[in-house]
Amino acid sequence: MALIFVGAAGGPLSSWLLRDWTPFRTFHAWAGLACLLAFAVAALAGRRLERGRTAVRPFHARVALLAALLAALSAVSGFVLLP
């Protein structure tokens, strides 16, 4: 999870500092932000699942799938930004 947060922070920083772009002006940025949120929610639900709250299992599975799909969307939408 820590690497996801590092990557999410690195994207806007590199667009601002290295490319002189305004951060969060692309679809890729917003897809990445939604992905980060979904991974964070999945991690919190996973923590609850780990602590024995089995009622959260279906929610955790759905949010984790959503996070993976959003990660793929973010990756594909970032191709147009490559130099």
Buried (B, 14 or more C-beta within 10 A) or exposed (E): EEEBEEEBEEBBEEBEEEEEBEBBEBEBBEBBBBBBBBBBBBBBBBEBBEEEEEEBEEBBBEBBEBBBEBBEBBEEBBEEBEE
